Amino acid sequence: MKEQLKTLPLRAKEKHTENKRFFAKLKKRPPRNLDYIMQELHLAEFKKTNCLDCANCCKTTGPLFTNSDVVRISKSLKQKPQQFIDTYLRIDEDNDYVLKQVPCTFLDEDNYCSIYDVRPKACREFPHTDRKKFQQITNLTLKNVAICPAAYNIVEDMKKRIKI
């Protein structure tokens, strides 16, 4: 996995233009069964991929925190929401709550999440490859293929499966 993570940004960069073109076509004419295909590809990939072997998403990027994430997590940590915000979060250029630092404060040395049961929605859904109306998040997916080996593999399998 370490070797795969080392080469992932370069491989993603090499595929960027190809992926961008593919996604542009996908947006214009998404197959009727796209959600079904994406669900299938996502499940197949995660049968062979263990996120605990990687955790690159937690090591290199931070999720957005919704207000409900803040309330849920702060309650779990026995803090007031404002105390949680002051301790762990900042407001980014899009006016969203994000972590003050990466790697994620809640990532343990063994790649386990110390707040896994109450983790942010963005973490629960990452890499978003099984999301409904997938064609609406292709810009996000272009970024995620450079972070997540599973997302990279899913997009490569998707291009083989969907002929546009």
C-alpha positions as CSV (number, residue, x, y, z in Angstrom):
1,M,0.0,0.0,0.0
2,K,2.8,2.4,0.8
3,E,4.2,2.0,-2.7
4,Q,0.8,2.5,-4.2
5,L,0.3,5.7,-2.2
6,K,3.7,7.0,-3.3
7,T,2.8,6.8,-6.9
8,L,-0.9,7.7,-6.7
9,P,-0.6,11.5,-7.1
10,L,1.5,11.0,-10.3
11,R,-0.8,8.4,-11.7
12,A,-3.8,10.6,-11.0
13,K,-2.1,13.6,-12.6
14,E,-1.3,11.5,-15.7
15,K,-5.0,10.4,-15.9
16,H,-6.4,13.9,-15.1
17,T,-7.2,15.1,-18.6
18,E,-8.6,11.8,-19.6
19,N,-10.8,11.7,-16.5
20,K,-11.9,15.3,-17.0
21,R,-13.0,14.5,-20.6
22,F,-14.8,11.4,-19.5
23,F,-16.6,13.2,-16.7
24,A,-17.7,16.0,-19.0
25,K,-19.3,13.5,-21.3
26,L,-20.8,11.7,-18.4
27,K,-22.4,14.9,-17.2
28,K,-24.0,15.5,-20.6
29,R,-25.4,12.0,-21.0
30,P,-25.3,10.0,-17.8
31,P,-26.4,6.4,-18.3
32,R,-29.8,5.6,-16.8
33,N,-28.3,3.0,-14.6
34,L,-25.3,5.1,-13.4
35,D,-26.2,5.0,-9.7
36,Y,-26.5,1.2,-9.9
37,I,-23.2,0.9,-11.7
38,M,-21.4,3.1,-9.2
39,Q,-22.9,1.2,-6.3
40,E,-21.6,-2.0,-7.8
41,L,-18.1,-0.7,-8.6
42,H,-17.9,0.8,-5.1
43,L,-18.9,-2.4,-3.3
44,A,-16.5,-4.5,-5.5
45,E,-13.6,-2.2,-4.7
46,F,-14.2,-2.1,-1.0
47,K,-14.4,-5.9,-0.8
48,K,-10.7,-5.8,-1.6
49,T,-9.6,-2.5,-0.1
50,N,-9.2,-2.0,3.6
51,C,-9.1,1.7,4.5
52,L,-7.1,0.9,7.7
53,D,-4.2,-0.1,5.4
54,C,-4.2,3.4,4.0
55,A,-6.0,6.3,5.8
56,N,-4.5,8.7,3.3
57,C,-7.7,10.8,3.3
58,C,-7.2,11.4,7.1
59,K,-3.5,12.0,6.7
60,T,-3.6,14.5,3.8
61,T,-7.0,16.2,3.8
62,G,-9.6,17.2,6.3
63,P,-13.4,16.9,6.0
64,L,-16.0,19.6,6.2
65,F,-17.9,19.7,9.4
66,T,-21.6,20.5,9.3
67,N,-23.3,22.0,12.3
68,S,-24.9,18.7,13.1
69,D,-21.4,17.1,13.0
70,V,-20.1,19.6,15.5
71,V,-23.1,19.1,17.8
72,R,-22.8,15.2,17.6
73,I,-19.0,15.1,18.0
74,S,-18.8,17.7,20.8
75,K,-21.5,15.8,22.7
76,S,-19.5,12.6,22.4
77,L,-16.4,14.4,23.6
78,K,-18.4,15.9,26.5
79,Q,-17.7,19.4,25.2
80,K,-19.8,22.4,24.3
81,P,-20.0,22.9,20.5
82,Q,-18.2,26.2,20.7
83,Q,-15.4,24.6,22.8
84,F,-15.0,21.9,20.1
85,I,-14.9,24.5,17.3
86,D,-12.3,26.6,19.2
87,T,-10.1,23.5,19.9
88,Y,-10.2,21.7,16.6
89,L,-11.7,23.7,13.8
90,R,-11.3,26.8,11.7
91,I,-13.4,28.5,9.0
92,D,-12.0,28.1,5.5
93,E,-12.3,30.4,2.4
94,D,-15.7,28.9,1.6
95,N,-16.9,29.7,5.1
96,D,-17.0,26.0,6.0
97,Y,-15.7,24.4,9.2
98,V,-12.6,22.4,8.6
99,L,-9.8,21.0,10.8
100,K,-7.1,23.4,12.0
101,Q,-4.5,20.8,11.0
102,V,-3.9,17.6,9.1
103,P,-3.3,14.8,9.6
104,C,-6.6,14.6,11.4
105,T,-6.4,15.1,15.1
106,F,-8.6,12.0,15.6
107,L,-6.5,9.6,13.6
108,D,-4.6,7.1,15.8
109,E,-1.2,5.6,14.9
110,D,-2.9,2.4,13.8
111,N,-5.1,4.3,11.4
112,Y,-8.2,4.0,13.5
113,C,-10.4,7.0,14.1
114,S,-10.9,7.8,17.7
115,I,-14.4,9.3,16.9
116,Y,-15.4,6.7,14.3
117,D,-18.9,6.2,15.6
118,V,-19.7,10.0,15.5
119,R,-17.3,11.0,12.7
120,P,-18.4,13.7,10.3
121,K,-20.7,13.0,7.4
122,A,-18.0,13.8,4.9
123,C,-15.8,11.0,6.4
124,R,-18.7,8.5,6.5
125,E,-19.3,9.1,2.8
126,F,-15.7,9.3,1.5
127,P,-14.7,8.8,-1.3
128,H,-18.3,9.4,-2.4
129,T,-18.1,6.9,-5.2
130,D,-21.5,5.3,-4.3
131,R,-23.4,8.6,-4.1
132,K,-26.6,9.0,-6.0
133,K,-26.4,11.3,-9.0
134,F,-22.6,10.6,-9.1
135,Q,-22.3,12.8,-12.3
136,Q,-22.9,15.9,-10.0
137,I,-19.7,15.4,-8.0
138,T,-17.2,14.7,-10.7
139,N,-15.0,17.7,-9.7
140,L,-14.7,16.3,-6.2
141,T,-14.0,12.8,-7.7
142,L,-11.1,14.3,-9.8
143,K,-9.5,15.4,-6.5
144,N,-10.3,12.2,-4.6
145,V,-8.5,10.0,-7.2
146,A,-5.3,11.6,-6.2
147,I,-5.9,10.9,-2.5
148,C,-7.7,7.6,-2.4
149,P,-6.4,4.4,-4.2
150,A,-9.9,3.0,-4.0
151,A,-11.4,6.0,-5.8
152,Y,-8.7,5.8,-8.4
153,N,-9.5,2.2,-9.1
154,I,-13.2,2.8,-9.2
155,V,-12.8,5.5,-11.8
156,E,-10.6,3.3,-13.9
157,D,-13.1,0.5,-13.7
158,M,-15.9,2.9,-14.4
159,K,-14.2,4.1,-17.6
160,K,-13.9,0.5,-18.8
161,R,-17.5,-0.3,-17.9
162,I,-19.2,2.8,-19.3
163,K,-18.5,3.6,-22.9
164,I,-19.3,7.2,-23.7
